[in-house]
Amino acid sequence: MTVKIENPIFEKLGMKYPIMEGGMTWAGTGALAAAISEAGGLGFIGTGYWHGDDVRHEIRRAKSLTDKPFGVNVMLMSRHIREVFDVIIEEGVRVVATGAGDPSPFLEELHEAGIIVIPVVPSVGLARMMEKKGVDAVVAEGMESGGHIGMLTTMALVPQVVDAVDIPVIAAGGIGDGRGAAAAFMLGASGVQMGTRFLTATESEIHDNFKKAVLKARDIDTIVTGNLLGNRARVLKNKMAKAFVKNEVNELQKPKPDAAAIEKLESGTLRAAVQQGDKDGGAFMAGQISGLIHDEKSAAQILEDVWSQAADLMGVEWPAKD
Ligand SMILES: Cc1cc2nc3c(=O)[nH]c(=O)nc-3n(C[C@H](O)[C@H](O)[C@H](O)COP(=O)(O)O)c2cc1C
């Protein structure tokens, strides 16, 4: 049996590679998204808890750099989500990826505007629920990933989601080269998503301290914060991350643990890492695959290297020929 990669969404978007950028708050700027889309992948602008105007600014920046489609990743929990969707629709964005919630209340209007909706899911149950609600594809994201994570590994999660739904499944978490991408396709994925690998792209605008930390990191250099309080995030180990975990443990010893007080410790730390390169106080979100990444390359080179190695290993072409 040979692998055949079918992904009508990626084909419709005219992508040269079946590879997308994971949305990354603060780190996933319009310039990086544009570079990835321009090179034939699908770039995403990460918007976190931004206001609509900030999202519009970054979308326009991407549009000034590429005519190719790109996506916007939104946090459904954001207080500004209504205005963010208004901006996305007004600006004619083609794809939306969603995290932290259920996109179904917005699905009809997004589809009416011709927008493809792809939620990120950490489990089979959520993937099934999303398919029932009518989303176009899902990203199955394993806990090897940088940033906020679920409990399952990519290796275990992806084939189970592939068996559970009929829509395209894009695999994320721990993919940094063509071997990882090929493995994901062998598990049944019809696309791959990378975050950490693109953090180190030449066009990535993260602070040099952040980029260097990812390039220098070893396999064992990430840690998961928020484990005990239910908001898990994978970051590179530093003073902030270790103190956070220690505080969590201390808090849980108390008769009435105050989750909100602990969460507050994280507030603003990703921005501090991305924009100020704050070595001690920043949350350097990055995945376990950091240990595999030692060089800074252009987004175009990353896409070409990952895809050519994966295609060679699998003996496939993209788009698939009959
Ligand atoms: C710095 C950083 C910020 C991230 N922010 C978001 C986000 O805002 N929304 C989201 O859905 N995923 C976010 N992620 C997860 C990525 O979209 C992606 O799924 C993940 O990085 C894939 O795993 P990898 O890092 O092993 O490639 C973030 C990841 C990183 C490294």
Ligand as a Chemical Component Dictionary entry (heavy atoms), coordinates in Angstrom:
data_LIG
# 
_chem_comp.id                   LIG 
_chem_comp.type                 NON-POLYMER 
_chem_comp.pdbx_formal_charge   0 
_chem_comp.three_letter_code    LIG 
# 
loop_
_chem_comp_atom.comp_id 
_chem_comp_atom.atom_id 
_chem_comp_atom.alt_atom_id 
_chem_comp_atom.type_symbol 
_chem_comp_atom.charge 
_chem_comp_atom.model_Cartn_x 
_chem_comp_atom.model_Cartn_y 
_chem_comp_atom.model_Cartn_z 
_chem_comp_atom.pdbx_ordinal 
LIG C1  C1  C 0 5.402  30.587 20.580 1  
LIG C2  C2  C 0 4.174  29.754 20.311 2  
LIG C3  C3  C 0 2.924  30.351 20.413 3  
LIG C4  C4  C 0 1.771  29.603 20.113 4  
LIG N1  N1  N 0 0.540  30.229 20.169 5  
LIG C5  C5  C 0 -0.560 29.563 19.728 6  
LIG C6  C6  C 0 -1.804 30.240 19.593 7  
LIG O1  O1  O 0 -1.913 31.445 19.858 8  
LIG N2  N2  N 0 -2.878 29.527 19.140 9  
LIG C7  C7  C 0 -2.784 28.203 18.805 10 
LIG O2  O2  O 0 -3.785 27.601 18.389 11 
LIG N3  N3  N 0 -1.611 27.535 18.942 12 
LIG C8  C8  C 0 -0.503 28.193 19.356 13 
LIG N4  N4  N 0 0.708  27.534 19.395 14 
LIG C9  C9  C 0 0.792  26.131 18.893 15 
LIG C10 C10 C 0 1.151  26.117 17.389 16 
LIG O3  O3  O 0 0.115  26.658 16.629 17 
LIG C11 C11 C 0 1.413  24.697 16.864 18 
LIG O4  O4  O 0 0.266  23.896 16.898 19 
LIG C12 C12 C 0 2.527  23.992 17.603 20 
LIG O5  O5  O 0 3.641  24.841 17.722 21 
LIG C13 C13 C 0 2.915  22.723 16.849 22 
LIG O6  O6  O 0 3.896  22.016 17.515 23 
LIG P1  P1  P 0 5.495  22.231 17.300 24 
LIG O7  O7  O 0 5.806  23.448 18.112 25 
LIG O8  O8  O 0 6.085  21.002 17.823 26 
LIG O9  O9  O 0 5.717  22.453 15.824 27 
LIG C14 C14 C 0 1.875  28.245 19.732 28 
LIG C15 C15 C 0 3.144  27.661 19.646 29 
LIG C16 C16 C 0 4.287  28.392 19.923 30 
LIG C17 C17 C 0 5.628  27.722 19.784 31 
# 
loop_
_chem_comp_bond.comp_id 
_chem_comp_bond.atom_id_1 
_chem_comp_bond.atom_id_2 
_chem_comp_bond.value_order 
_chem_comp_bond.pdbx_ordinal 
LIG C1  C2  SING 1  
LIG C2  C3  SING 2  
LIG C2  C16 DOUB 3  
LIG C3  C4  DOUB 4  
LIG C4  N1  SING 5  
LIG C4  C14 SING 6  
LIG N1  C5  DOUB 7  
LIG C5  C6  SING 8  
LIG C5  C8  SING 9  
LIG C6  O1  DOUB 10 
LIG C6  N2  SING 11 
LIG N2  C7  SING 12 
LIG C7  O2  DOUB 13 
LIG C7  N3  SING 14 
LIG N3  C8  DOUB 15 
LIG C8  N4  SING 16 
LIG N4  C9  SING 17 
LIG N4  C14 SING 18 
LIG C9  C10 SING 19 
LIG C10 O3  SING 20 
LIG C10 C11 SING 21 
LIG C11 O4  SING 22 
LIG C11 C12 SING 23 
LIG C12 O5  SING 24 
LIG C12 C13 SING 25 
LIG C13 O6  SING 26 
LIG O6  P1  SING 27 
LIG P1  O7  DOUB 28 
LIG P1  O8  SING 29 
LIG P1  O9  SING 30 
LIG C14 C15 DOUB 31 
LIG C15 C16 SING 32 
LIG C16 C17 SING 33 
# 
